[in-house]
Amino acid sequence: MKEREYHFKIHSISRFIIAMIVILCSLLVLMVEYLPRTENEIISIVQFIAILLISFYAANQIGMAKVKVIFTNEGIIHVWIRRFFLSWESNIKISWDLVDNYVFQEDRTFDSFIINLTNKTRYKINRLNVLPINDDFEKLVKDFPKLSNEYKNSLTPDSQTKTIKEGESIYASKSFRWVFYFMSAGFLVLVLTKVFNPESETKWSALGVIGSGLLFYGLMIKGQRKNN
């Protein structure tokens, strides 16, 4: 079969989070120490937003790499076009015989495409989803279910060859559902406390953020059950 190439950006979640915290905290300290203090609330908000955007941009650059993924008759080849900051990982090659199943896992900030292997390891691609990025990541996710089996069958044209199927995401696990139920119960307690005690220190804005997060993960759990 003809080789297929996909060029896209990937992210290291740990690098992104660490860089974001370090840069944001450093810039906030510099702002407090060196910028003139102002009583104007609007100016303070603008300064904070500017620092937040700068921190996000810098963390995104530190936590981002560029790769080329090639589907060949022998397997999947992962080639680093630009490695992560302070990283020297080697290129990766995975034989189709090792591929067990795949999972596309959505999240509020990072999406993940995971290829689980028969040797109990996995190949995982994380992708920041809060910004529009024009590359081949979505095309790879869309093409993989069909192409992976075509390549595998061309390698071993045997009717007994195991089909590469979609696996279960974390949202289908019992442990995740129990954590979700526990967090939902805690959220309900906070809401009721705020309703019956308006003087509670809990802010409605904070409850809104928590509630939107729980709604998102609830929909993910529901969608996983529907697919199964």
Number of C-alpha atoms within 10 A of each C-alpha: 11 8 10 14 14 16 17 19 20 22 22 19 17 10 17 20 15 14 20 22 13 12 19 21 15 13 16 16 12 11 15 10 10 9 11 7 11 9 7 8 9 10 12 13 11 11 14 16 12 12 19 17 12 16 21 19 14 15 21 20 16 20 23 22 19 15 18 17 20 18 22 18 19 15 19 20 17 19 18 17 14 13 18 19 13 7 9 9 10 10 12 12 14 15 15 22 17 17 25 19 20 24 19 17 16 19 14 11 12 17 18 20 19 20 22 20 18 12 9 8 11 16 14 15 17 19 22 22 14 10 7 7 13 9 12 16 18 13 12 20 15 12 11 15 17 11 16 23 18 16 21 24 19 13 16 12 11 10 8 8 12 14 16 22 15 15 16 17 17 16 21 17 12 10 11 14 16 11 11 17 14 12 15 17 12 11 16 14 12 16 18 11 14 17 11 9 11 11 10 11 8 14 13 12 9 9 16 12 11 14 16 11 13 17 13 14 18 17 12 19 19 13 13 16 12 8 7 8
